[in-house]
Amino acid sequence: MNFTSKQAVPWIKNLEPYNGGKPISEIASRLNLSEHQIVKLASNENPLGMSPKVKLAISQELQKVSRYPDGNCTVLKKMISNFHGVSSDQIFLGNGSNDVLDCLARTFLRKGVSAVYSKYSFAVYGLATISSGANSIIAPATENLEHSLSAFISSISGDTRMIFIANPNNPTGSYIKENEIRSFLRHVDKSILVVLDEAYCDYLEGTDFTNSIQLLKDYSNLFITRSFSKAYGLAGLRVGYGIGNKDIVSVMNSIRQPFNVNYLAQIAAITALEDQDFIIKSKLLNKQVMRELIDGLSTFGIRCLSSRGNFVLANIGENFKLENEPAGVKLFESLLSLGVITRPVRNYDLADWLRISVGTQEENRDFLNILPQALDLMAKDDNSN
């Protein structure tokens, strides 16, 4: 008998590959355009790119890529340790925070146990849970598509071993305040690991800011993940980290792949943490352009949810009723045909919605200028079917 896909473990048979935002090169080739003519507002990347200091640091280290990197990320761990005021043995480094989430699942989930996450939360939680053989328990969200912490509590069962919570949340942009998180942790049994995914926390400011790292002192079952892919502008290098109980980190390190964070990613992350002025600049741009984006969409009758990230979730179907296809999906296709990449969220059961990343002011204006044509194309295509 030949070896075939039928011999794969049975619990992954219904899983589909994770598909990120479409790459600029693919759409440019499809539309016979140059890459600079494409507007990408799909993957919540930093429109400013990386810090100039990071670019310089990488350029000075290129000759060393023939050597293996430090498999323990010693210098980067020390940097993160100083930045957050935690010990190095509390830090786990990964090939992006997705790698950290996957390692958590592979370490602590298995067949016969379950993990809880919200209906409208990052797709990787389900992917990591199911691929580990564990059962998924989906906590219902509020009417405003926000996390319901009471629903999380109600969803916990006797076999629950892990809870995933994104704060701010992707794809909705909603946010849970620190006092609510603290109260939630008091109600969760210490035998359940609470994973707080803070990939977008660098965009929080003022009263929104939550110093969740301080909660680790009181809750040994809390694990926090962070990313360098968003505000720090290092999405292409893939580096993220988690902070938690040193015993948790130790056992995770026993199963991670060797050299899972490449040399240039380590250099870039170290330099990026040192350049907090770049983060301040990125936050200011995000705040300004997000306001312009929301205001611009409102002129077309498109309402957005309040967002604490670097993206908005826009309700297309509320005022644009189509007969043959969900409005969010159709507008995504219409924009794509005009060289604008956004993110459909049909896989989150939000087919009438569209997630739009905050770009530069120029990208934002290009998008808003193209939007009337895309809306017209959407309506014409629907009427012709």
PyMOL commands that set and color helices and strands:
alter all, ss='L'
color gray80, all
select helices_A, chain A and resi 5-7+10-12+24-31+35-37+52-59+62-64+74-84+88-90+97-108+123-131+149-155+178-187+201-203+206-208+212-217+246-253+263-274+276-298+327-337+346-348+361-384
alter helices_A, ss='H'
color red, helices_A
select strands_A, chain A and resi 39-40+91-94+114-118+135-139+160-166+193-197+222-227+240-243+303-304+311-315+340-341+343-344+353-357
alter strands_A, ss='S'
color yellow, strands_A
deselect
rebuild
show_as cartoon
